[in-house]
Amino acid sequence: MNVVWAALILVAVTAVAIVVMLVVRRSAPEGSRFADGDRAAGVFGVLATGFSVLLGFIVFLAFTSYDQSRSGAEQEALVLVQQVEDAQFFSQPTSGRLTGELVCYARSVVNGEWNQMRAGTQGDAINPWGVALFRTFRGVQPHTAAQQAAYSKWLDQTSAREEARRDRIHGAVGVIPATLWIVLFFISAVIFLFMLFFADSGERAITQSVLMGSVVSVMVALLLLLQALDNPFSGGVGGLKPVAMQRSLRMIDEALGAVGAKVQYPCDAAGKPVPS
C-alpha cells in the first residue's frame, strides 16, 4: 500500500469524524445523551471487543496468505537454481536448452508475472516457459548414472517448483471475501454512531475530539493494514517484490560464468521469446 495515500485516508477520515462529533456536541446535553455512563461504556466494550476479535481472526487469515505467497516465491527461486545445477549433468544441446529456458522462466516471473499479480490479472495463466521446459525435458534420454540421478531429481524439483509457484500466486487475488468486508464496515459504522451519543456539551472540544479521533483512527488504521495484507503484491511499502528470483538470476549468471558455460537464451531480458 502507498504510505502517502494511507496516511491521507487516515487523516481525512479521522478529521471528518472529529468534525461530525463537534457538530453533534453543540446540541448535546451536558453529561452526554446517556443517563448511565457505566452502562453505555459496557455496551461500547462489547462492540469494541466484537470488532477487535473478528478483525484479529481476519488479520491472521490475511497474514497467513501473505506469508504463503512470500514463502512460495522464495522456494520457487531456490528450486530454480537447483534445477539449473542439475541441468548441467545432461548432454548438450539439451543441457544448454534447459538452462536457457530456466533463466527465461525466471526473467518472465520477475518482469511479467509479478506485474500481472500486482494488477490482479494473473489468474490461472500458466508460465509459457514452464511448457517449454516440459517439452525439452520430455526428449531427455539419460544414459549415465549421473544423468539418471539428475533425471529423477529434476522431476521432483519440477513438482516442487510448480507447487511453490501455486503458493506464490495464491494471494494475488486476495483471500478476504466481500461479505467480511461488508461486516467490518458495518460494525465500524455502528461504533462510530455509538460514539456520537457520547457527545457532551459540558466537555471541552479538545477532549471530545480526542475521544472520537482516537477510536476512528485506530479502526481506520486496522482496516488499512488488513487491505495491505490482502494485497501482498501491491507496489507500496510492505508489498512483496521479486527479490528472491532476482537473486537467483544473479547467482545463476555468476555460477555459469565461473564454470565457463556458454548458454544461448531464447528470450530477451524481460523473458519474452525471441526468434531463433
C-alpha positions as CSV (number, residue, x, y, z in Angstrom):
1,M,0.0,0.0,0.0
2,N,1.2,3.5,-0.8
3,V,2.1,5.1,2.6
4,V,1.2,8.6,1.4
5,W,-2.3,7.6,0.3
6,A,-2.8,5.5,3.5
7,A,-1.8,8.5,5.7
8,L,-4.1,10.8,3.7
9,I,-7.0,8.4,4.1
10,L,-6.3,8.0,7.8
11,V,-6.1,11.8,8.4
12,A,-9.1,12.6,6.2
13,V,-11.5,10.0,7.8
14,T,-10.4,11.0,11.3
15,A,-10.8,14.7,10.6
16,V,-14.3,14.1,9.2
17,A,-15.2,12.0,12.3
18,I,-14.0,14.8,14.6
19,V,-15.9,17.5,12.8
20,V,-19.1,15.4,13.0
21,M,-18.5,14.9,16.7
22,L,-18.0,18.6,17.3
23,V,-21.1,19.5,15.3
24,V,-23.2,17.0,17.3
25,R,-21.7,18.3,20.5
26,R,-23.3,21.7,20.1
27,S,-26.8,20.3,20.6
28,A,-25.9,17.6,23.0
29,P,-26.8,17.9,26.7
30,E,-24.2,18.0,29.4
31,G,-23.0,14.6,30.5
32,S,-23.8,13.1,27.1
33,R,-27.1,11.5,26.0
34,F,-26.6,8.5,28.2
35,A,-28.1,8.8,31.7
36,D,-26.0,5.9,32.9
37,G,-22.4,6.3,31.6
38,D,-21.2,3.0,33.1
39,R,-23.9,1.0,31.2
40,A,-23.0,2.8,28.0
41,A,-19.3,2.1,28.5
42,G,-20.2,-1.6,29.0
43,V,-22.1,-1.7,25.7
44,F,-19.2,0.1,23.9
45,G,-16.8,-2.5,25.3
46,V,-19.0,-5.3,23.8
47,L,-19.0,-3.6,20.4
48,A,-15.2,-2.9,20.5
49,T,-14.4,-6.4,21.7
50,G,-16.5,-8.0,18.9
51,F,-14.9,-5.8,16.3
52,S,-11.3,-6.5,17.6
53,V,-11.8,-10.3,17.8
54,L,-13.3,-10.5,14.4
55,L,-10.6,-8.3,12.9
56,G,-7.9,-10.3,14.7
57,F,-9.0,-13.5,13.1
58,I,-9.3,-11.9,9.6
59,V,-5.8,-10.3,10.0
60,F,-4.4,-13.7,10.9
61,L,-6.1,-15.2,7.8
62,A,-4.7,-12.4,5.6
63,F,-1.2,-12.6,7.1
64,T,-1.2,-16.4,6.6
65,S,-1.9,-15.9,2.9
66,Y,0.7,-13.1,2.7
67,D,3.3,-15.3,4.3
68,Q,2.4,-18.2,2.0
69,S,3.0,-16.1,-1.1
70,R,6.3,-14.9,0.3
71,S,7.5,-18.4,1.2
72,G,6.3,-19.7,-2.2
73,A,8.3,-17.0,-4.1
74,E,11.4,-17.9,-2.1
75,Q,11.0,-21.6,-2.5
76,E,10.4,-21.3,-6.3
77,A,13.6,-19.2,-6.7
78,L,15.6,-21.7,-4.7
79,V,14.3,-24.7,-6.7
80,L,15.0,-23.0,-10.0
81,V,18.7,-22.6,-9.0
82,Q,18.8,-26.3,-8.1
83,Q,17.4,-27.2,-11.5
84,V,20.0,-25.2,-13.3
85,E,22.6,-27.2,-11.4
86,D,21.0,-30.5,-12.4
87,A,20.7,-29.4,-16.0
88,Q,24.4,-29.3,-16.3
89,F,24.6,-33.2,-15.9
90,F,22.7,-33.7,-19.2
91,S,24.4,-33.9,-22.6
92,Q,24.4,-31.0,-25.0
93,P,22.4,-29.4,-26.6
94,T,19.7,-30.4,-24.1
95,S,21.7,-29.1,-21.1
96,G,22.0,-25.6,-22.7
97,R,18.4,-25.5,-23.8
98,L,17.1,-26.4,-20.3
99,T,19.4,-23.9,-18.7
100,G,18.3,-21.1,-21.1
101,E,14.7,-21.9,-20.6
102,L,15.0,-21.9,-16.8
103,V,16.6,-18.4,-17.0
104,C,13.8,-17.3,-19.2
105,Y,11.3,-18.7,-16.8
106,A,12.9,-16.6,-14.0
107,R,13.0,-13.5,-16.2
108,S,9.3,-13.8,-17.1
109,V,8.4,-14.2,-13.4
110,V,10.3,-11.0,-12.5
111,N,9.2,-8.9,-15.4
112,G,5.9,-10.4,-16.4
113,E,4.1,-12.4,-13.8
114,W,4.9,-10.0,-11.0
115,N,3.2,-7.1,-12.8
116,Q,0.2,-9.3,-13.6
117,M,-0.1,-10.3,-9.9
118,R,0.2,-6.7,-8.8
119,A,-2.6,-5.8,-11.2
120,G,-4.7,-8.8,-10.2
121,T,-4.8,-10.3,-13.8
122,Q,-2.6,-13.3,-13.3
123,G,-5.5,-15.7,-12.8
124,D,-4.8,-19.3,-13.8
125,A,-2.5,-18.4,-16.6
126,I,0.5,-20.8,-16.9
127,N,4.1,-19.7,-17.5
128,P,4.9,-20.4,-21.1
129,W,8.5,-21.3,-20.2
130,G,7.2,-24.0,-18.0
131,V,5.6,-25.6,-21.1
132,A,8.9,-25.1,-23.0
133,L,10.8,-26.9,-20.2
134,F,8.4,-29.8,-20.2
135,R,8.8,-30.2,-24.0
136,T,12.6,-30.1,-23.8
137,F,12.8,-32.4,-20.8
138,R,10.5,-34.9,-22.4
139,G,13.2,-35.6,-25.0
140,V,15.9,-36.3,-22.4
141,Q,17.3,-39.8,-22.5
142,P,19.6,-40.4,-19.5
143,H,22.5,-42.8,-20.1
144,T,25.0,-42.5,-17.3
145,A,24.3,-43.0,-13.6
146,A,24.7,-39.3,-13.0
147,Q,22.2,-38.4,-15.7
148,Q,19.7,-40.9,-14.3
149,A,20.1,-39.4,-10.9
150,A,19.7,-35.9,-12.3
151,Y,16.7,-37.0,-14.3
152,S,14.9,-38.3,-11.2
153,K,15.8,-35.3,-9.2
154,W,14.6,-32.9,-11.9
155,L,11.1,-34.5,-11.8
156,D,10.9,-33.9,-8.0
157,Q,12.2,-30.4,-8.4
158,T,9.7,-29.6,-11.1
159,S,6.8,-30.7,-8.9
160,A,8.3,-28.6,-6.0
161,R,8.7,-25.5,-8.3
162,E,5.1,-25.8,-9.6
163,E,3.8,-26.1,-6.0
164,A,5.8,-23.1,-4.9
165,R,4.5,-21.1,-7.9
166,R,1.0,-22.0,-6.9
167,D,1.6,-20.7,-3.3
168,R,3.1,-17.6,-4.8
169,I,0.1,-16.6,-6.9
170,H,-2.4,-17.8,-4.2
171,G,-2.5,-14.4,-2.5
172,A,-2.7,-12.3,-5.7
173,V,-6.5,-12.3,-5.8
174,G,-7.0,-11.7,-2.1
175,V,-8.4,-14.2,0.4
176,I,-11.0,-12.0,2.2
177,P,-14.5,-12.3,0.7
178,A,-16.7,-9.3,0.2
179,T,-19.1,-10.4,2.9
180,L,-16.4,-10.0,5.6
181,W,-15.6,-6.5,4.3
182,I,-19.3,-5.6,4.5
183,V,-19.5,-6.8,8.1
184,L,-16.3,-5.0,9.1
185,F,-17.6,-1.7,7.6
186,F,-21.0,-2.2,9.2
187,I,-19.5,-2.7,12.6
188,S,-17.3,0.3,12.1
189,A,-20.3,2.4,11.3
190,V,-22.2,1.2,14.3
191,I,-19.2,2.0,16.6
192,F,-19.0,5.5,15.0
193,L,-22.7,6.2,15.5
194,F,-22.5,4.9,19.1
195,M,-19.6,7.2,19.8
196,L,-21.7,10.2,18.7
197,F,-24.0,9.6,21.7
198,F,-21.0,10.4,23.9
199,A,-21.1,13.9,22.7
200,D,-21.1,16.2,25.7
201,S,-21.5,20.0,25.6
202,G,-20.1,20.1,29.1
203,E,-16.7,18.7,27.9
204,R,-14.1,20.8,26.2
205,A,-13.9,20.5,22.4
206,I,-10.3,19.1,22.5
207,T,-11.5,16.3,24.8
208,Q,-14.3,15.3,22.5
209,S,-12.0,15.5,19.6
210,V,-9.5,13.1,21.2
211,L,-12.4,10.8,22.2
212,M,-13.7,10.4,18.7
213,G,-10.4,10.7,16.8
214,S,-8.6,8.0,18.8
215,V,-11.3,5.4,18.2
216,V,-11.8,6.2,14.5
217,S,-8.1,6.5,13.7
218,V,-7.4,3.0,15.3
219,M,-10.3,1.4,13.3
220,V,-9.2,3.0,10.0
221,A,-5.5,2.0,10.6
222,L,-6.5,-1.6,11.2
223,L,-8.7,-1.7,8.1
224,L,-5.9,-0.2,6.0
225,L,-3.5,-2.9,7.5
226,L,-6.0,-5.6,6.5
227,Q,-6.3,-4.2,3.0
228,A,-2.5,-4.2,2.6
229,L,-2.2,-7.8,3.8
230,D,-5.0,-8.9,1.4
231,N,-3.0,-7.4,-1.5
232,P,0.5,-8.8,-0.9
233,F,1.9,-7.7,-4.3
234,S,1.0,-4.0,-4.1
235,G,3.8,-1.7,-5.1
236,G,3.8,0.2,-1.8
237,V,5.6,-0.4,1.5
238,G,5.3,-4.0,2.6
239,G,4.4,-5.3,-0.8
240,L,6.1,-8.4,-1.9
241,K,8.8,-7.9,-4.6
242,P,10.6,-10.5,-6.8
243,V,13.8,-10.2,-4.7
244,A,14.3,-13.9,-4.3
245,M,14.0,-14.6,-8.1
246,Q,16.3,-11.6,-8.9
247,R,18.9,-13.0,-6.5
248,S,18.6,-16.4,-8.2
249,L,19.2,-14.8,-11.6
250,R,22.4,-13.2,-10.3
251,M,23.5,-16.4,-8.7
252,I,22.9,-18.3,-12.0
253,D,24.8,-15.8,-14.0
254,E,27.8,-15.9,-11.6
255,A,27.8,-19.7,-11.5
256,L,27.6,-20.2,-15.3
257,G,30.4,-17.7,-15.7
258,A,32.5,-19.4,-13.1
259,V,32.3,-22.8,-14.9
260,G,32.6,-21.3,-18.3
261,A,29.2,-22.4,-19.6
262,K,28.0,-20.8,-22.8
263,V,24.2,-20.6,-22.9
264,Q,22.1,-19.2,-25.7
265,Y,19.0,-17.7,-24.1
266,P,15.8,-18.0,-26.2
267,C,14.4,-14.8,-24.6
268,D,15.2,-11.2,-24.0
269,A,15.9,-9.5,-20.7
270,A,12.2,-9.4,-19.9
271,G,11.6,-13.1,-20.5
272,K,9.8,-12.7,-23.8
273,P,10.6,-15.2,-26.6
274,V,12.9,-14.0,-29.3
275,P,13.1,-15.5,-32.8
276,S,15.6,-18.4,-33.0
